[in-house]
Amino acid sequence: MNILIIEDDQRVAELIQRGLEEQGYAAEIAYDGEIGRKLAINKDYQLIITDIILPKINGIDLCKEIRSVKPDIPIIMLTALGRTDDKVEGFDAGADDYLVKPFDFRELHVRIRALMKRNTGQGNNGTTILKVADLEMNLRTKVVTRNKTEINLTPKEFKLLEYMMKNCGRVLSRIEIAEKVWDTTFDTGTNFIDVYINYVRKKVDKDYPVKLIHTKPGMGFILKAE
């Protein structure tokens, strides 16, 4: 598996590269966002690791540009910016996971394996349309509608709603959502899952009298048609 590392700190980049190569991966380094963009778009990688604060093109804009060309490639952001707002911005840009520096390489490796397992193991058992009441999601075209009106979702909002629709009628804890949608351990010191639930709720429920997304205090969230 070939991985691209976009990191301007040479020491950090080489440590990641060495750790990946010891695990049997091929790893290439780009030391600024512009070179990273060219490599990501023109070469074949199975996963991208990028810092946010980069010369020439920052990681947020870089992630958006890569996503516009290669929507399915897994992207992990590494950064010293650990606030909830920073994480939300990273996920909104299209990142699949977000790891705050300093980090243990073992944790990075676990997250890489989780993302690759998810990507290689994806399958809908032939089902391409999910429906709950008048909410409909097409997994092939990535189009979501309610009462035949299209709803525009970010990639992470789409994944969150997809998981909730696949588990319709079941209470989902924040821990489960973090593990299944973000492939990460839930950090009780942040509220980014609540932030995303609110984003999706506004888009799915705000203009409709029948609400589909419900909060179960102390337990989590549930999507159901009442």
N, C-alpha and C positions, 0 to 999 in steps of 0.2 A: 504494500500500500504506500502510495506517494503522498506526502504531507507538505504543505507550504507553510512556513513560519514567517510572518511579517512582524518584525520587531527591530527597533532602532538601537536598542541596548545590545551591543555585541556580546557581552558576557552572558546575558540572559538567553539570547537567541542560540548561542553555541551550547549552553547547558541543555536547553530543550532539544536541540538537534542531536546531541550526544545521547541523551536519555532515550529518544525515539529510536535511534539507530541500534542501541543496545537491546531494544525490544523487537527488533527485526523490521522496522519501518524504514523507508527511504524518506529523507527530509531535506528540503531546500530552503534557504534563507533569503529574504528580501529585507533590506535595511531601511526602506522608506515606502510610503504608500503608493507612489507612482510606479516604482518597479514592481511592487506587490500586485498592483492592478494588472499590469501587463502580463505578468507570469500567471496570475489566477485565471485570466480570460483566455490566454493563448495556449496554456499547457494543461495537461490532464492530471488533476489532483483528486484524491478521494476525500480530502479534508483540509480545511484552512484554519490556522491559528493566527490571530492578529491582535496586536496592541491597539489601543484607541488613540493615544497621543503619539502621532507619527509625523515625520517631516513630509511636506509636499501635499499629501492627502491624508486627512485624519481617518481613523478606523471606522467611524460612523458612516461617513460619505463613501468610504471604500467598500464597506459591507453592502450598502445600497446598490452601488454600481455592479458589484459581483453578482448580487441577487438578481439584477435585471437581466443578466446574461445567462447565469447558471443558477436557476431558482432552487435546485434540489441539493446543491453541495453543502455538507455540514460545515458550519463556521463556529469556532469557539473564540470568544473575546477574552484576552488577558489584560488586566488594567489595574492601576492603583485606585481607580475611582469606584468606590464601593457603596455609594448612597443608593437608596431605592430609585430615585429619579434617574441616576446614571444607568442602572440596570434596565429600567423600563426603556430608556432611549436606545440602549444596545439591542434589546429584544425587538423593539419597533423597527430598527434598521434591518433586521433579518437574522440576527445572531441566534444560533440554536442553544448556546450555553454561554455562561459568563463566569469567569474565575478571577477572583480578586488577588492581586499581588500583596505580600509574598505568598506563594503557594507551594505545596509539596508536589513533586513530580508524580508521585503515586496517584494523587487525586486527579491530576490532569490525565494520566493514563487511563484511569477508570472511566472518566468522562468520554475520552476518545472511543474506548471500547463500547460504551453504551450507545453513542451516536452511530457508530458503524453497525452495531447489531440492529439498531432500529431501522437504519436505511436498507441493510441487506435483507432484513426480515419483514419488511413492509408487505402487507397483503390484505386485501379486503374481502377475501373469500368470494370474489365475484361481485360483491356489492359495491356499486358506485354511487348510489343515491341513499342518503339518510333523511328520514322525515320524522318530525315530532310536531303534531298538530299541523299548523300551516307553515311551519319552518322547514325548509328543505335545503340540503347541502349536496352538491355534486362533487364527489371526490376526484373525478377525472378532470373536470373543467375548472374546479376550485370556485365555482359560483354558489353563493348563498342567497336565498330569497326567503322572504316572509310575506305571505299573502300575495305572492308573485312579484313583489317589489324587491329588487336586488339590494343586498347589504354589502357594503365595502368593508372588508376586514384586513388587518395587517396579517403577515404570516403567523405570528404568535397567537393572535386572536383567533385565527382560523383553526390552529391546532388545539387551542383550548376548547373552542366550541365543538370541534370534531370529537374530542374525548368525552365531553359532556353528553353529546348526542348518542355516542356509542354506548354510554352508560346511563341512558335515560331512566329516571325513576330511582336511581341509587344515590345516596348521599356520598359526596366525594370530599374527603378531608384535604386540608391544605398540603399535608405531607404527601398524600397520594398524587395530587395534581403536580406538585413540584417534581416528584420522581417520574411520573408518566409523561408529562407534557414538556418539562424542562430538563429531564434527565439529571436532576441535581437534588441535593439534600435541602430540605426546607430550612431556611434561616429564620428563626422566630424573631430576630431583631429587625426584620424588614417586612413590609406589607405589599410587596410587588404582586403577589397573587391576588390579593383583594383589589389592587389597582386594576389588574387586567379583567377580573370578574366584572368590575364596574364599567370598564370600557365596553365589554361585550354586552352587558345588560342594557346599557344605553342604546346600543345599536339594534339589539334584538327586541327589546321590550318597550322602550320609551313611547313609541307611537301607537301602541296596541293595548286595548283594555285587558286582554288576557295575558298575564305575565307567565313566562316559562322558566325563568331562572330565579331560584329562591334561596335564601340564606337560612341555614339551620344553626342558630346560635350555639357556640361551643362545639359544633360538630363539623360544619363545612357548608357545601353548596350542593344543590340538586336541580337538575333540569327536568321538568315534567309538565304535562298539560293538565291543568286542573279544570 
